[in-house]
Amino acid sequence: MGGIGGCIALIVVGAILTFASDWKMESVNLDAVGLIMMAAGLIGLGVYASVLRRRRAAALPVVDETRHGRI
C-alpha cells in the first residue's frame, strides 16, 4: 500500500478492529492487531509527509533570464 490513501485505510481498518468489532478468535487478539495496524498507518503517514516535504523543498524555481530583444 502506498500513499496517503493506503495509510488512512490502515488506520480505519485498525480502528474498526479495535473499537467496533466484538469478534472473538482463539489464537488472534484482534484488539492488538487493530492497534498495530493503526500504528503502522500513523508511521506511514509520517514517512509519506516527510518524503513529500523533501520533494517540495528540492524543486527549484525556474528563472527565465532571456533579454527579450534588449541589448
Contacts in CASP RR format, 6 or more apart in sequence:
PFRMAT RR
TARGET T0000
AUTHOR 0000-0000-0000
METHOD contacts of the structure
MODEL  1
MGGIGGCIALIVVGAILTFASDWKMESVNLDAVGLIMMAAGLIGLGVYAS
VLRRRRAAALPVVDETRHGRI
1 7 0 8 1.000
1 9 0 8 1.000
1 10 0 8 1.000
2 48 0 8 1.000
3 48 0 8 1.000
4 45 0 8 1.000
4 48 0 8 1.000
6 41 0 8 1.000
7 41 0 8 1.000
7 42 0 8 1.000
7 44 0 8 1.000
7 45 0 8 1.000
7 48 0 8 1.000
8 41 0 8 1.000
8 45 0 8 1.000
10 37 0 8 1.000
10 38 0 8 1.000
10 40 0 8 1.000
10 41 0 8 1.000
10 44 0 8 1.000
11 37 0 8 1.000
11 38 0 8 1.000
11 41 0 8 1.000
11 42 0 8 1.000
11 45 0 8 1.000
13 34 0 8 1.000
13 37 0 8 1.000
14 33 0 8 1.000
14 34 0 8 1.000
14 35 0 8 1.000
14 37 0 8 1.000
14 38 0 8 1.000
15 34 0 8 1.000
15 38 0 8 1.000
17 30 0 8 1.000
17 31 0 8 1.000
17 33 0 8 1.000
17 34 0 8 1.000
17 37 0 8 1.000
18 30 0 8 1.000
18 31 0 8 1.000
18 34 0 8 1.000
18 35 0 8 1.000
18 38 0 8 1.000
21 30 0 8 1.000
23 30 0 8 1.000
END
